[in-house]
């Protein structure tokens, strides 16, 4: 509440306002207050995500088909190159299902990474026009990508069930939503990190495309890494890669009807907790910089 005092000195009335409680616009609020403000914008985040979830390809002739069409075409390309030409399918049970799960699941994390890198640039007009927690922008992107993945997942399930050699529905499929939740949490942190870094270094948006491809090759998307990597240190590095863990767990549950190794669960779970926690704090620390020219 402002402390207003009126003084009449024989001339115009003078109003004195206590400005001690005022603060500059755009200053980073305390973390607790920031989280409460963000929670207060949850309806905006949901509405924005729902409105944009399936509109990314609205200017194309096939529209929403490209949500699933793009990973399908990627899968066909990788199958011809790695499965047919390079014979990377050797020793892999149900290589087609192996490849489908790899391509479809990796696309979720890849799109979150590259989308996060462009999030603050795309939202610069709303950032300069309104005062709100800037984390709402990358979080809305994560929710949007998660919603967009739902038809992709249904397509993935249909393909591994219908394309020979067919996968079989088992009780282990019930654990897959847990895997998807862990991936979504990890992607949240990934998006927050990418959003702040690319906001400070715009050129990073170009570099992340190359990193995403390198990450794909190092995650066993198209081939079994154990077949091509025999150096123990290099293999250990690959095995702590969160996407490697994600794909191994998903393939065990959906293709091979077996319980994945507990080490994979613990590693993926650790990434899913640590990445969004520290990613949120890291993004919050840069709050004052996002609206600058």
N, C-alpha and C positions, 0 to 999 in steps of 0.2 A: 504494500500500500504506500502510495506517495504521501509525504508530509507536505501539504499545501498550506501556505500562510498568505493571507491577503493583507496588504498594507495600503492605506490611503494617506497620501501626503499633500493633499490639496491639488493634486494633478491626477493623471491616469492611475488606475488601480494596478499595483505591481504584484505579480504572482511568483512566489519563490517555491521551487520544487526540490525536494530532497532526492538527489540522484545517486546516493551512496549504494543503492541496491541494484543499480543498472549495470549491465555488462555488455561488452562489445558483441555485435552480431557475428556469429560464426565461431566464437570461442568454444573450444572443446569442453563439454560438461564433464563432471565426475562420472566414473564408469557406471556406478549404480543408477544415477539419474539418466545416463545415456541409454541403459538397458530399458528403463521404464518408459522413456520416450519412444524407443523402438517398438516396445510392446503395444504402446498406444497407436502406432501406425500399422498394426498387423492386418487390419482390414484393407488398407491401401495396398500392402504387399500382396495380399491374396487376390484382390481385384485386378491389380496390374498384371500379375502372373497369369491369371485365368484368361484375361483379355488377349494376351500376347502369346499364349502357349502354342497355339496352332496357326499363327499368322505369319510365321517366318518365310513361307514360300507362297504367299497369297498372290504375288505378281507372276507366278509361273502357271503354265497351262494345267499341270497335274496337281498343283497346290499341295495339300496335306500328304499326298502320296509320297513326297520326297522325304518325309520323316522316316519312313521305312525303306523307301526306294534307294536312298543313298547308301545305307549300310549293306543292303542287298547287293548293289553294284560293286561296292568295295569288296564284299565277300567273294563274289565271282572273280574279280580281278586277282585277289590274293590266292584263290584256289588255283587259277590257271598258272600263276607265276610260281608260287611256292609248292603247291600240291602236285602239279603236272610237270612243270619244267625243272624245278629244283629238287623234286622228290622229297620235300620236307615232311610228307605224310608218313614216311617209313617209321614203323614202330608205334604209331599213334592210333589207338583204338577209336573208331568212328571219327575219322579226321574231319569229315564235313561238319558234324555237330560241334567238334572241337573248335573249328574255325568260326562257325556261326556265333557261338557264345563269345569267343574272343573279340570279334569285330563289333558285335552289337553292344557288349558291355563296355568295351574300351571307349566307344563313341561318347558315352555319357560323361566320363571324366575328361575326355579331350575337349568336348564342347564346353564344359564348365570352365576349363582352363582358358581357352581362347576367348570365350564370351566374357569372362571376368576381366580379361585384359582390356577389353573395349568398353566395359560397363560405364566407367566414370566419364569417358569421352562422349559416349552416346547420351548420357544424362546431364551434360554440362548446363543446358538451358534451364532445366528444372532446379538444378543445384543453385544457380545464381538467382533464380526467381523466388524460391521459397526457403524457409528455415525448417529443417527436419534432420533427423539422424541420417547421415549419408550412407550408413550401412544398409539402409532400406533398399538401395539400388542393387548392390550385388546379391543381397538375400532374395530379392524378388526374382533375379535371374536364376538363382538356384532352384527356387520353387517352380519357375517356368520350365526349366530343363527337366525337372523331375516329372512334372505333368506330361511333358512331351514324350518322355520315355515310356509311358504306359502302353500306347499302341505298338511301340517298338518291341517291348517285352512280349506282348501277346503274339506278335509276328515271329519272334525268336522261338517261343514255345511251339508254335504251329510248325515251323520249319524243322526243328529237331525231331518232332514226332512224326512228320509226314515224309521226310526225305530219308531214303535208305542210307546206311543201316539205321533203323528207327530207334530213337530213345524210348524208354518205357517210364511211364509215370510211377513214381514210388513214394513212400512215406517221407523220404528225404526232401522231396519238393517242398514240403511244408516249412523247411528252414530257409528257403530262398528269400522270402521277404526280409528276414533278418540281414542277409547279405546285402540286399538292395538298400536297406536303411543305413547300414554301415558305409556303403559307397556314397550315399547321399550326404552323410555327415562329413566324410572325408572331402567330398567335392565342395562343400560349403567353405571349409577352411582354405581349400585350393583357390576358390574364386575370390575370397577376401584378400589373400596374399597377392594374387595376380592383379586385382583391382587397384590396390595401393601402389604396387611396384610400377605398373604401366602408367598410372597417373603421374608418377614422378619421372619416369623414363619412357616417354611415348614410343621410342624405337623398340622397346621390349616387345611390343605387339607383333613385330615382324619376326623377332627371334623365337618367340614361343611356338610358331608354326614348325620350325626346324626341331625344337626340343620335343614337341609332341610326336613327331615321327620317330625320333631317336627313342623316346619313351615307349612307343609301340613295339619297336623291335626288341627292346630290352625287357619286355613284359611277357613274352611268349604268346603274343596274339595269334601269330600264324604258324608257329612251330614250337616244339618242345625244347625249352632252353637246356634241359639236361642232356639232350642229344648233341648239342653243339658247344656247350661250355663244360669243360672238365677241370678247369683250374679252380681249386677249392675257395680261394678268396673271391674271385669273380662270381662264382656261383652263389656264395653267401650274400654278396651285395645284391644280386638279382632276387634272391629269396626274401629279402626284407622290403622289396619294392611292393607298395600296397596294391598296385594293379595286378602284379603277379599273384599275390595271395588271393585277391578277389577272383581272378579267373580260375585258379586251381580249385578253390572252394566251390565255385559255381559249376564247374565241369564235374567234380565229384558228385555233387548233389543231383544235377539234372541229367547227366549222361551215364555215369557209372554206378549210380545207386549205392553210394557208400559214404560213410562219415569222413569228412576231411580231417587231416591231422590237426591236433589241437594247437600246434605251433602256428599254423596258418591263421586260425581263429584269433589267437592272442595278438599276433602281429597286426592283422587287419583292424582288430578292435582298438589297439593302441593308437594306430594312425587315425582312426575315426574319432577318438577322444581328444588327442593332443592337437591335431591339425586345426579343427575349428576353434578350439579354445584359444590357442596362441594366435591364430589368424585373426580372430575377432579383436583381440587386444592390440595386435599390430595395426589393424585397420583403424581402430579408434584413436590411436596415437597420431594418426595423420589427418584427423578430422578437420583441422583448421586449414589445411592446404588444398582441399578438393575444389573449392570455389574460386581459387585464384586464376588469373589469366596466365 
